[in-house]
Amino acid sequence: MTKKILDGKVAAVTGAGQGNGKAIALRLAREGASIFASDLDKNLLDQLKDELTKMGSSIEVGVFDASKVSDAKEFILTTVAKFGRIDILVNNAGAIRAQPFLEVTEETWDWTMDLNMKGLFFYMQEGAKVMVKQGSGTIINIASVAGIQAGVTLSPPYAASKAGVINVTKAAGAFLAKKGVTVNAVAPGIVDTSFNWTLDREVGVKQMGKQEGEFLQERADLVPMGRLSVPDDVANVVYFLSTPDANYMTGETLVVSGGLAMR
């Protein structure tokens, strides 16, 4: 049997039940990694486990809340208990509430920060503790183009949280650079997932009175490459960062937006 590049590696992925997270779990599994997947929806996790098991991949799943600091340590300890180590941590879980600047509430601000930045930081911290002891590992944080060019965001707290993800990626990357652990981020643009279809309904249909899909298409028309991203576009870059080809990269954010955001 041909050896795969991630054979023997263990990857833990948050928010893996659907969308980008599911595509990431599938891609890493196809390349040989054992997967520990978490989500809030057990049914989605069970479907993922069934799909990967049929592929012949090794997978375990667990319901963990990526917004809760108390879940971070247990998530990492469970991964290690199931597989003996953790080589790749993908902090993918995240969400948005579409509220314009003048309507953002404190509750929305706190909810967004807890999930997209605070929880991510402590999941990253707990993963790094294990990886430092191992002397190796890679952490990949899913950011967003909203964290790079916030002027067009549908949610100021979301944009702020994703800018925070980009900066804590730099801070962690610098701190862990001499400890055998790399930390990078991926910033997707507009991806054809339930995430953006929800925005289409909440903003395009309910707030703007447009037909379903019309607002999403208008946003897609802004992409220089002329199409929405698909989850595999994001998963492909996460896979690259998981391989030895990316060993000399840390603290970086790779933008996957079809040219929507350029740096």
LINPE-V380719 format. One record per residue. N is the residue number from 1. RES is the residue in three letters. SS is DSSP state (H for helix, E for strand, L for the rest). OMEGA is omega in whole degrees, -180 to 180 (none if undefined). BURIAL is 1 if it has 16 or more other ideal C-beta (glycine too) atoms within 10 Angstrom, else 0. Layout:
BEGIN
n:N res:RES ss:SS omega:OMEGA burial:BURIAL
n:N res:RES ss:SS omega:OMEGA burial:BURIAL
END
This chain:
BEGIN
n:1 res:MET ss:L omega:180 burial:0
n:2 res:THR ss:L omega:179 burial:0
n:3 res:LYS ss:L omega:178 burial:0
n:4 res:LYS ss:L omega:-170 burial:0
n:5 res:ILE ss:L omega:179 burial:0
n:6 res:LEU ss:L omega:176 burial:1
n:7 res:ASP ss:L omega:179 burial:0
n:8 res:GLY ss:L omega:-180 burial:0
n:9 res:LYS ss:L omega:178 burial:1
n:10 res:VAL ss:E omega:-179 burial:1
n:11 res:ALA ss:E omega:175 burial:1
n:12 res:ALA ss:E omega:-174 burial:1
n:13 res:VAL ss:E omega:176 burial:1
n:14 res:THR ss:L omega:-180 burial:1
n:15 res:GLY ss:L omega:-170 burial:1
n:16 res:ALA ss:L omega:-175 burial:1
n:17 res:GLY ss:L omega:-177 burial:1
n:18 res:GLN ss:L omega:173 burial:1
n:19 res:GLY ss:H omega:-178 burial:1
n:20 res:ASN ss:H omega:-177 burial:1
n:21 res:GLY ss:H omega:179 burial:1
n:22 res:LYS ss:H omega:179 burial:1
n:23 res:ALA ss:H omega:178 burial:1
n:24 res:ILE ss:H omega:179 burial:1
n:25 res:ALA ss:H omega:180 burial:1
n:26 res:LEU ss:H omega:-178 burial:1
n:27 res:ARG ss:H omega:-179 burial:1
n:28 res:LEU ss:H omega:177 burial:1
n:29 res:ALA ss:H omega:179 burial:1
n:30 res:ARG ss:H omega:-180 burial:1
n:31 res:GLU ss:L omega:170 burial:1
n:32 res:GLY ss:L omega:-176 burial:1
n:33 res:ALA ss:L omega:166 burial:1
n:34 res:SER ss:E omega:-171 burial:1
n:35 res:ILE ss:E omega:163 burial:1
n:36 res:PHE ss:E omega:-174 burial:1
n:37 res:ALA ss:E omega:176 burial:1
n:38 res:SER ss:E omega:177 burial:1
n:39 res:ASP ss:E omega:174 burial:1
n:40 res:LEU ss:L omega:-176 burial:0
n:41 res:ASP ss:L omega:-178 burial:0
n:42 res:LYS ss:H omega:180 burial:0
n:43 res:ASN ss:H omega:178 burial:0
n:44 res:LEU ss:H omega:178 burial:1
n:45 res:LEU ss:H omega:179 burial:1
n:46 res:ASP ss:H omega:177 burial:0
n:47 res:GLN ss:H omega:178 burial:0
n:48 res:LEU ss:H omega:-180 burial:1
n:49 res:LYS ss:H omega:179 burial:1
n:50 res:ASP ss:H omega:-179 burial:0
n:51 res:GLU ss:H omega:-178 burial:0
n:52 res:LEU ss:H omega:178 burial:1
n:53 res:THR ss:H omega:178 burial:0
n:54 res:LYS ss:H omega:176 burial:0
n:55 res:MET ss:H omega:-177 burial:0
n:56 res:GLY ss:L omega:-179 burial:0
n:57 res:SER ss:L omega:177 burial:1
n:58 res:SER ss:L omega:-177 burial:0
n:59 res:ILE ss:E omega:169 burial:1
n:60 res:GLU ss:E omega:-177 burial:1
n:61 res:VAL ss:E omega:177 burial:1
n:62 res:GLY ss:E omega:178 burial:1
n:63 res:VAL ss:E omega:178 burial:0
n:64 res:PHE ss:L omega:180 burial:1
n:65 res:ASP ss:L omega:-176 burial:1
n:66 res:ALA ss:L omega:178 burial:1
n:67 res:SER ss:L omega:-174 burial:1
n:68 res:LYS ss:L omega:178 burial:1
n:69 res:VAL ss:H omega:-179 burial:0
n:70 res:SER ss:H omega:179 burial:0
n:71 res:ASP ss:H omega:-172 burial:1
n:72 res:ALA ss:H omega:-178 burial:1
n:73 res:LYS ss:H omega:-179 burial:0
n:74 res:GLU ss:H omega:178 burial:0
n:75 res:PHE ss:H omega:-179 burial:1
n:76 res:ILE ss:H omega:180 burial:1
n:77 res:LEU ss:H omega:179 burial:0
n:78 res:THR ss:H omega:177 burial:1
n:79 res:THR ss:H omega:-178 burial:1
n:80 res:VAL ss:H omega:178 burial:1
n:81 res:ALA ss:H omega:-179 burial:0
n:82 res:LYS ss:H omega:-170 burial:1
n:83 res:PHE ss:H omega:176 burial:1
n:84 res:GLY ss:L omega:-178 burial:0
n:85 res:ARG ss:L omega:171 burial:1
n:86 res:ILE ss:L omega:-177 burial:1
n:87 res:ASP ss:L omega:-176 burial:1
n:88 res:ILE ss:E omega:175 burial:1
n:89 res:LEU ss:E omega:178 burial:1
n:90 res:VAL ss:E omega:177 burial:1
n:91 res:ASN ss:E omega:-175 burial:1
n:92 res:ASN ss:L omega:-174 burial:1
n:93 res:ALA ss:L omega:179 burial:1
n:94 res:GLY ss:L omega:-179 burial:1
n:95 res:ALA ss:L omega:-177 burial:1
n:96 res:ILE ss:L omega:167 burial:1
n:97 res:ARG ss:L omega:-175 burial:1
n:98 res:ALA ss:L omega:176 burial:1
n:99 res:GLN ss:L omega:178 burial:1
n:100 res:PRO ss:L omega:-172 burial:0
n:101 res:PHE ss:H omega:-175 burial:0
n:102 res:LEU ss:H omega:-177 burial:0
n:103 res:GLU ss:H omega:-179 burial:0
n:104 res:VAL ss:L omega:178 burial:1
n:105 res:THR ss:L omega:177 burial:0
n:106 res:GLU ss:H omega:180 burial:0
n:107 res:GLU ss:H omega:177 burial:0
n:108 res:THR ss:H omega:178 burial:1
n:109 res:TRP ss:H omega:-177 burial:1
n:110 res:ASP ss:H omega:179 burial:0
n:111 res:TRP ss:H omega:-179 burial:0
n:112 res:THR ss:H omega:-179 burial:1
n:113 res:MET ss:H omega:-180 burial:1
n:114 res:ASP ss:H omega:-177 burial:1
n:115 res:LEU ss:H omega:-169 burial:1
n:116 res:ASN ss:H omega:-176 burial:1
n:117 res:MET ss:H omega:-177 burial:1
n:118 res:LYS ss:H omega:179 burial:1
n:119 res:GLY ss:H omega:179 burial:1
n:120 res:LEU ss:H omega:-178 burial:1
n:121 res:PHE ss:H omega:-175 burial:1
n:122 res:PHE ss:H omega:170 burial:1
n:123 res:TYR ss:H omega:178 burial:1
n:124 res:MET ss:H omega:-180 burial:1
n:125 res:GLN ss:H omega:-179 burial:1
n:126 res:GLU ss:H omega:176 burial:1
n:127 res:GLY ss:H omega:-179 burial:1
n:128 res:ALA ss:H omega:179 burial:1
n:129 res:LYS ss:H omega:179 burial:0
n:130 res:VAL ss:H omega:-177 burial:1
n:131 res:MET ss:H omega:178 burial:1
n:132 res:VAL ss:H omega:177 burial:0
n:133 res:LYS ss:H omega:178 burial:0
n:134 res:GLN ss:H omega:-174 burial:0
n:135 res:GLY ss:L omega:180 burial:0
n:136 res:SER ss:L omega:176 burial:0
n:137 res:GLY ss:E omega:177 burial:1
n:138 res:THR ss:E omega:179 burial:1
n:139 res:ILE ss:E omega:-179 burial:1
n:140 res:ILE ss:E omega:-179 burial:1
n:141 res:ASN ss:E omega:178 burial:1
n:142 res:ILE ss:E omega:179 burial:1
n:143 res:ALA ss:L omega:-180 burial:1
n:144 res:SER ss:L omega:173 burial:1
n:145 res:VAL ss:H omega:177 burial:1
n:146 res:ALA ss:H omega:177 burial:1
n:147 res:GLY ss:H omega:-180 burial:1
n:148 res:ILE ss:L omega:179 burial:1
n:149 res:GLN ss:L omega:-171 burial:0
n:150 res:ALA ss:H omega:-175 burial:1
n:151 res:GLY ss:H omega:-178 burial:0
n:152 res:VAL ss:H omega:-176 burial:0
n:153 res:THR ss:L omega:174 burial:1
n:154 res:LEU ss:L omega:-179 burial:1
n:155 res:SER ss:L omega:178 burial:1
n:156 res:PRO ss:H omega:178 burial:1
n:157 res:PRO ss:H omega:178 burial:1
n:158 res:TYR ss:H omega:179 burial:1
n:159 res:ALA ss:H omega:180 burial:1
n:160 res:ALA ss:H omega:-179 burial:1
n:161 res:SER ss:H omega:-179 burial:1
n:162 res:LYS ss:H omega:171 burial:1
n:163 res:ALA ss:H omega:176 burial:1
n:164 res:GLY ss:H omega:178 burial:1
n:165 res:VAL ss:H omega:180 burial:1
n:166 res:ILE ss:H omega:-177 burial:1
n:167 res:ASN ss:H omega:177 burial:1
n:168 res:VAL ss:H omega:173 burial:1
n:169 res:THR ss:H omega:177 burial:1
n:170 res:LYS ss:H omega:-178 burial:1
n:171 res:ALA ss:H omega:180 burial:0
n:172 res:ALA ss:H omega:179 burial:1
n:173 res:GLY ss:H omega:180 burial:1
n:174 res:ALA ss:H omega:-177 burial:0
n:175 res:PHE ss:H omega:-173 burial:0
n:176 res:LEU ss:H omega:-173 burial:1
n:177 res:ALA ss:H omega:-178 burial:0
n:178 res:LYS ss:H omega:-178 burial:0
n:179 res:LYS ss:H omega:177 burial:0
n:180 res:GLY ss:L omega:-176 burial:0
n:181 res:VAL ss:E omega:176 burial:1
n:182 res:THR ss:E omega:180 burial:1
n:183 res:VAL ss:E omega:179 burial:1
n:184 res:ASN ss:E omega:180 burial:1
n:185 res:ALA ss:E omega:174 burial:1
n:186 res:VAL ss:E omega:-179 burial:1
n:187 res:ALA ss:E omega:178 burial:1
n:188 res:PRO ss:E omega:172 burial:1
n:189 res:GLY ss:L omega:-179 burial:1
n:190 res:ILE ss:L omega:-174 burial:1
n:191 res:VAL ss:E omega:-179 burial:1
n:192 res:ASP ss:L omega:180 burial:1
n:193 res:THR ss:L omega:178 burial:1
n:194 res:SER ss:H omega:177 burial:0
n:195 res:PHE ss:H omega:-177 burial:1
n:196 res:ASN ss:H omega:174 burial:1
n:197 res:TRP ss:H omega:174 burial:0
n:198 res:THR ss:H omega:176 burial:0
n:199 res:LEU ss:H omega:178 burial:1
n:200 res:ASP ss:H omega:180 burial:1
n:201 res:ARG ss:H omega:-175 burial:1
n:202 res:GLU ss:H omega:-177 burial:1
n:203 res:VAL ss:H omega:-175 burial:1
n:204 res:GLY ss:H omega:-176 burial:1
n:205 res:VAL ss:H omega:-173 burial:0
n:206 res:LYS ss:L omega:-176 burial:0
n:207 res:GLN ss:L omega:-173 burial:0
n:208 res:MET ss:L omega:177 burial:0
n:209 res:GLY ss:L omega:-179 burial:0
n:210 res:LYS ss:L omega:174 burial:1
n:211 res:GLN ss:L omega:179 burial:0
n:212 res:GLU ss:L omega:-180 burial:0
n:213 res:GLY ss:L omega:-176 burial:0
n:214 res:GLU ss:H omega:-180 burial:0
n:215 res:PHE ss:H omega:178 burial:1
n:216 res:LEU ss:H omega:178 burial:1
n:217 res:GLN ss:H omega:177 burial:0
n:218 res:GLU ss:H omega:178 burial:0
n:219 res:ARG ss:H omega:179 burial:1
n:220 res:ALA ss:H omega:-179 burial:1
n:221 res:ASP ss:L omega:179 burial:0
n:222 res:LEU ss:L omega:-177 burial:0
n:223 res:VAL ss:L omega:-179 burial:1
n:224 res:PRO ss:L omega:180 burial:0
n:225 res:MET ss:L omega:169 burial:0
n:226 res:GLY ss:L omega:178 burial:0
n:227 res:ARG ss:L omega:171 burial:0
n:228 res:LEU ss:L omega:169 burial:1
n:229 res:SER ss:E omega:171 burial:1
n:230 res:VAL ss:L omega:-177 burial:0
n:231 res:PRO ss:H omega:179 burial:1
n:232 res:ASP ss:H omega:177 burial:0
n:233 res:ASP ss:H omega:179 burial:1
n:234 res:VAL ss:H omega:-178 burial:1
n:235 res:ALA ss:H omega:180 burial:1
n:236 res:ASN ss:H omega:-179 burial:0
n:237 res:VAL ss:H omega:175 burial:1
n:238 res:VAL ss:H omega:178 burial:1
n:239 res:TYR ss:H omega:179 burial:1
n:240 res:PHE ss:H omega:-179 burial:0
n:241 res:LEU ss:H omega:179 burial:1
n:242 res:SER ss:H omega:-174 burial:1
n:243 res:THR ss:L omega:176 burial:0
n:244 res:PRO ss:H omega:179 burial:0
n:245 res:ASP ss:H omega:-178 burial:0
n:246 res:ALA ss:H omega:-175 burial:1
n:247 res:ASN ss:L omega:-177 burial:0
n:248 res:TYR ss:L omega:178 burial:0
n:249 res:MET ss:L omega:172 burial:0
n:250 res:THR ss:L omega:-179 burial:1
n:251 res:GLY ss:L omega:-176 burial:1
n:252 res:GLU ss:L omega:173 burial:1
n:253 res:THR ss:E omega:178 burial:1
n:254 res:LEU ss:E omega:-177 burial:1
n:255 res:VAL ss:E omega:-179 burial:1
n:256 res:VAL ss:E omega:-170 burial:1
n:257 res:SER ss:L omega:-179 burial:1
n:258 res:GLY ss:L omega:179 burial:1
n:259 res:GLY ss:L omega:-180 burial:0
n:260 res:LEU ss:L omega:176 burial:1
n:261 res:ALA ss:L omega:-180 burial:1
n:262 res:MET ss:L omega:-179 burial:0
n:263 res:ARG ss:L omega:none burial:0
END
